[in-house]
Amino acid sequence: MEKQTIIGALRAFINKRPGMEFANYGCVSTYRSESRSITNDLHHAQRLLCDIESRDSITADDIIKASESAFSGRLSIHCDDNGKVRIAYCVGQYFPTEYRKAVAAVCASVLWDWKRDQAMPKGQLVHNSETGESFERYNGLRAGDWLRQSFSREYGRTIANRWFS
């Protein structure tokens, strides 16, 4: 499977209409609030997907691997015999509010793994004399804190707190 084919399938998946049913909402303001939230999910997923697309060292296998665990593995990527990629999503509660979040979660997982494995600075081994533990510090931070701070600088607080916390 090619990375570009998977990206195209994910992009088509997030760009399809959510299919919200007005009858499921008690009032117009609740419906519109949910609609705004779904649109924000679209923007987050688009941004993260673009960043995956622009990083040549991220492969199709990286995306497939992340889809198996991110968002409880409910988003799956399949390739048929003709080479066509299909995106399948197993609904948890309500499809319109979840499917774009699932793609954003998969993208965030891919980016987290990529940055952890390929873009982190060299760590410094620190020994805690009280507990006897040894751990690495990256510019004075633990690995996860360094990654969260890095994503916060790259994406801003809103996206970083939602997808990289």
C-alpha positions in Angstrom: 0.0 0.0 0.0 1.2 3.5 -0.8 1.2 6.3 1.8 -0.4 8.7 -0.7 -3.2 6.3 -1.4 -4.0 6.0 2.3 -3.8 9.7 2.8 -6.2 10.2 0.0 -8.6 7.7 1.5 -8.4 9.3 4.9 -8.9 12.7 3.4 -12.0 11.5 1.5 -13.3 9.9 4.7 -13.1 13.0 6.8 -14.4 15.3 4.1 -17.7 13.4 3.7 -20.8 14.9 5.3 -21.4 13.9 8.9 -25.1 13.1 8.4 -26.4 14.7 11.5 -30.1 14.3 12.1 -31.8 17.4 13.5 -34.4 15.1 15.2 -31.7 13.8 17.5 -31.3 17.2 19.1 -33.6 19.0 21.4 -33.0 22.5 20.1 -31.3 24.5 17.4 -28.5 25.8 19.7 -27.5 22.2 20.7 -27.5 21.1 17.0 -25.4 24.1 16.0 -23.0 23.6 18.9 -22.5 19.9 17.9 -22.0 21.0 14.3 -19.3 23.5 15.3 -17.5 20.8 17.3 -17.7 18.4 14.3 -16.2 21.1 12.0 -13.4 21.7 14.5 -12.6 18.0 14.4 -12.4 18.3 10.6 -9.9 21.1 10.8 -7.8 19.3 13.4 -7.8 16.1 11.3 -6.9 18.0 8.1 -4.0 19.7 9.8 -2.6 16.6 11.3 -3.1 14.7 8.0 -1.2 17.4 6.1 1.7 17.1 8.5 1.9 13.3 8.0 1.8 13.8 4.3 4.7 16.3 4.3 7.0 14.0 6.3 8.6 11.6 3.9 10.0 9.3 6.6 6.4 8.5 7.7 5.3 5.3 5.8 2.0 3.6 5.0 2.9 1.0 7.5 3.3 3.6 10.3 -0.3 4.8 9.6 -1.7 1.3 9.5 0.1 0.4 12.7 -1.3 3.5 14.5 -4.8 2.8 13.3 -4.7 -0.6 15.1 -4.4 1.0 18.5 -5.4 4.7 18.3 -9.0 5.5 19.2 -9.4 2.0 20.5 -8.6 0.6 17.0 -12.0 1.5 15.7 -10.7 3.0 12.5 -9.2 0.3 10.2 -7.5 0.6 6.9 -7.9 -2.2 4.3 -6.5 -2.7 0.9 -8.5 -4.9 -1.6 -7.0 -7.0 -4.4 -7.2 -4.1 -6.8 -5.1 -1.8 -4.6 -8.0 0.3 -3.5 -7.9 1.5 0.1 -11.0 1.3 2.2 -11.5 3.0 5.5 -13.8 1.3 7.9 -15.0 2.8 11.2 -16.7 0.9 14.0 -19.1 3.4 15.7 -19.0 3.8 19.4 -22.0 6.1 20.1 -22.8 8.4 17.2 -21.0 8.4 13.9 -21.2 12.1 13.1 -19.4 13.1 16.3 -16.7 10.4 16.1 -15.4 9.6 12.7 -13.2 12.7 12.3 -11.9 12.4 15.8 -10.8 8.8 15.0 -8.7 10.1 12.0 -7.2 12.9 14.1 -6.3 10.4 16.9 -4.6 8.1 14.4 -2.7 11.0 12.9 -1.7 12.2 16.4 -0.4 8.7 17.2 1.6 8.5 14.0 3.1 12.0 14.6 3.9 11.2 18.3 5.7 7.9 17.3 7.6 9.7 14.5 8.8 12.5 16.6 9.7 10.2 19.5 11.7 7.9 17.2 13.2 10.4 14.8 13.1 14.0 16.0 13.9 14.0 19.7 17.2 15.5 20.9 19.9 13.2 22.4 18.9 12.3 26.0 21.0 12.7 29.0 21.0 9.9 31.6 20.2 11.2 35.1 20.5 9.1 38.2 18.3 9.7 41.2 20.3 8.9 44.3 17.3 8.7 46.6 15.3 6.1 44.6 18.2 4.5 42.7 16.4 5.1 39.4 18.1 6.1 36.2 16.1 7.9 33.5 16.8 10.0 30.5 16.1 13.8 30.3 15.7 15.7 27.1 16.7 19.3 27.5 15.9 18.8 31.2 12.5 17.2 30.6 11.2 13.7 30.7 10.5 12.3 27.2 6.7 12.7 27.3 6.9 16.2 28.7 9.4 17.2 25.9 7.1 15.7 23.3 4.0 17.5 24.6 5.9 20.8 24.8 7.2 20.3 21.3 3.7 19.6 19.9 2.3 22.6 21.8 4.9 24.9 20.1 4.1 23.3 16.7 0.3 23.2 16.8 -0.7 25.6 19.6 -2.4 24.8 22.9 -5.8 23.8 21.5 -4.6 20.9 19.2 -1.8 19.9 21.5 -3.9 19.6 24.6 -6.6 17.7 22.7 -4.5 15.2 20.8 -1.1 15.1 22.4 -1.7 15.1 26.1 
